[in-house]
Amino acid sequence: MTAYALVTGATSGIGLALAETLAARGRSLILVGRRAEALATIGQQLRSANGVEVIERVCDLADAQQVTQLLDALEAEALEIDLLVNNAGFTTSGSFVDNSWQSERDLLQVNVLALVALCHRIGRRMAAAGRGQILNVSSVSGFMPGPWMSNYAASKSYVLIFSESLREELAPRGVSVSVLCPGTTRSPFFDKAGIQIEKAAPDALIMSATDVARITVDALARKPAIIIPRFHNKLLAISPRLGPRWLLRKVVGALYRSVATQ
Ligand SMILES: NC(=O)c1ccc[n+]([C@@H]2O[C@H](COP(=O)([O-])OP(=O)(O)OC[C@H]3O[C@@H](n4cnc5c(N)ncnc54)[C@H](OP(=O)(O)O)[C@@H]3O)[C@@H](O)[C@H]2O)c1
């Protein structure tokens, strides 16, 4: 029976690069995204380039009902998932109270609730089988407060703390949980939020999604708790411990405010 790696948000950026890297290493995939046409094209490319099985599942993760339907369907088909990659996510930018509630609510649904729902249902099946691996995508932003991206930073903190905690619960049951915390990575993520990536970080510190994916997939074999690609991002992740939190709030807030277009 084929065991699949399920990747959410596989239609662009880091998720697409993770899917490509896994397929190139012979992994069969279930790709989840909200754009049917993009998923079909990517699925076809990965099948013909790598000879792996690729199943596409269209799901708007901002819609809790669709998430439940996705999980029900996967269970009904009894597809074995031995690697769950919760990658889908997005950010809002600018003043939280002036952004629409719809966009802030969707952010929590996609970045947090959908991820937690997938961990709950698929993690439970992995625990019952006594094997499996979960990779949740947080961010270096998850290590610090993020004024002007407040809800995003908090969502990524949630993912970081949740993943580290779940790791301890599931380890004795044969399931390994890792959390990926990338720094600034070139992808459509910034454009979608109206953020100017060139102001977010110097060019030399911006990673490509393919490099993030390669480092991550290499690391997965070692089952680490936290994956932070590249030294400069590791430094950023420990920076909250190096100075007072009031200063951290001011510095990060000034950066996030300067990159927001609104
Ligand atoms: N880029 C960075 O600098 C960076 C840094 C740290 C962490 N991250 C995290 O890395 C992950 C991937 O981001 P990325 O940079 O690769 O951004 P991206 O290119 O925008 O990819 C995000 C993926 O999530 C999907 N997605 C968003 N909302 C969705 C929804 N409602 N339903 C289903 N799928 C949805 C997107 O689908 P569509 O293609 O349909 O939009 C896309 O496939 C995110 O969790 C992000 O927070 C990114």
PDBQT file of the ligand as one rigid body, heavy atoms in Angstrom, charges set to zero:
ROOT
HETATM    1  N1  LIG A 301       7.965  33.574   2.562  1.00  0.00    +0.000 N 
HETATM    2  C1  LIG A 301       8.484  33.796   3.755  1.00  0.00    +0.000 C 
HETATM    3  O1  LIG A 301       9.347  34.692   3.937  1.00  0.00    +0.000 OA
HETATM    4  C2  LIG A 301       8.071  32.967   4.926  1.00  0.00    +0.000 A 
HETATM    5  C3  LIG A 301       8.837  33.068   6.092  1.00  0.00    +0.000 A 
HETATM    6  C4  LIG A 301       8.477  32.317   7.201  1.00  0.00    +0.000 A 
HETATM    7  C5  LIG A 301       7.398  31.470   7.139  1.00  0.00    +0.000 A 
HETATM    8  N2  LIG A 301       6.666  31.382   5.986  1.00  0.00    +0.000 N 
HETATM    9  C6  LIG A 301       5.532  30.467   5.995  1.00  0.00    +0.000 C 
HETATM   10  O2  LIG A 301       5.722  29.506   4.994  1.00  0.00    +0.000 OA
HETATM   11  C7  LIG A 301       4.467  29.004   4.549  1.00  0.00    +0.000 C 
HETATM   12  C8  LIG A 301       4.403  29.062   3.033  1.00  0.00    +0.000 C 
HETATM   13  O3  LIG A 301       4.506  30.422   2.653  1.00  0.00    +0.000 OA
HETATM   14  P1  LIG A 301       5.127  30.858   1.256  1.00  0.00    +0.000 P 
HETATM   15  O4  LIG A 301       6.166  31.867   1.511  1.00  0.00    +0.000 OA
HETATM   16  O5  LIG A 301       5.455  29.697   0.430  1.00  0.00    +0.000 OA
HETATM   17  O6  LIG A 301       3.852  31.661   0.673  1.00  0.00    +0.000 OA
HETATM   18  P2  LIG A 301       2.998  31.419  -0.651  1.00  0.00    +0.000 P 
HETATM   19  O7  LIG A 301       3.891  31.280  -1.823  1.00  0.00    +0.000 OA
HETATM   20  O8  LIG A 301       1.983  32.498  -0.628  1.00  0.00    +0.000 OA
HETATM   21  O9  LIG A 301       2.320  30.004  -0.401  1.00  0.00    +0.000 OA
HETATM   22  C9  LIG A 301       1.302  29.832   0.539  1.00  0.00    +0.000 C 
HETATM   23  C10 LIG A 301       0.509  28.606   0.177  1.00  0.00    +0.000 C 
HETATM   24  O10 LIG A 301      -0.604  28.506   1.091  1.00  0.00    +0.000 OA
HETATM   25  C11 LIG A 301      -1.784  28.422   0.322  1.00  0.00    +0.000 C 
HETATM   26  N3  LIG A 301      -2.949  28.988   0.975  1.00  0.00    +0.000 N 
HETATM   27  C12 LIG A 301      -3.128  30.222   1.472  1.00  0.00    +0.000 A 
HETATM   28  N4  LIG A 301      -4.384  30.381   1.897  1.00  0.00    +0.000 NA
HETATM   29  C13 LIG A 301      -5.022  29.216   1.645  1.00  0.00    +0.000 A 
HETATM   30  C14 LIG A 301      -6.347  28.761   1.826  1.00  0.00    +0.000 A 
HETATM   31  N5  LIG A 301      -7.300  29.549   2.322  1.00  0.00    +0.000 N 
HETATM   32  N6  LIG A 301      -6.650  27.486   1.461  1.00  0.00    +0.000 NA
HETATM   33  C15 LIG A 301      -5.724  26.686   0.918  1.00  0.00    +0.000 A 
HETATM   34  N7  LIG A 301      -4.460  27.074   0.705  1.00  0.00    +0.000 NA
HETATM   35  C16 LIG A 301      -4.113  28.323   1.061  1.00  0.00    +0.000 A 
HETATM   36  C17 LIG A 301      -1.482  29.226  -0.931  1.00  0.00    +0.000 C 
HETATM   37  O11 LIG A 301      -2.446  28.960  -1.921  1.00  0.00    +0.000 OA
HETATM   38  P3  LIG A 301      -2.642  29.993  -3.171  1.00  0.00    +0.000 P 
HETATM   39  O12 LIG A 301      -1.517  29.661  -4.100  1.00  0.00    +0.000 OA
HETATM   40  O13 LIG A 301      -3.991  29.655  -3.678  1.00  0.00    +0.000 OA
HETATM   41  O14 LIG A 301      -2.551  31.382  -2.583  1.00  0.00    +0.000 OA
HETATM   42  C18 LIG A 301      -0.086  28.718  -1.229  1.00  0.00    +0.000 C 
HETATM   43  O15 LIG A 301      -0.129  27.441  -1.819  1.00  0.00    +0.000 OA
HETATM   44  C19 LIG A 301       3.400  29.877   5.218  1.00  0.00    +0.000 C 
HETATM   45  O16 LIG A 301       2.871  29.178   6.325  1.00  0.00    +0.000 OA
HETATM   46  C20 LIG A 301       4.189  31.093   5.681  1.00  0.00    +0.000 C 
HETATM   47  O17 LIG A 301       3.612  31.694   6.806  1.00  0.00    +0.000 OA
HETATM   48  C21 LIG A 301       6.968  32.110   4.888  1.00  0.00    +0.000 A 
ENDROOT
TORSDOF 0
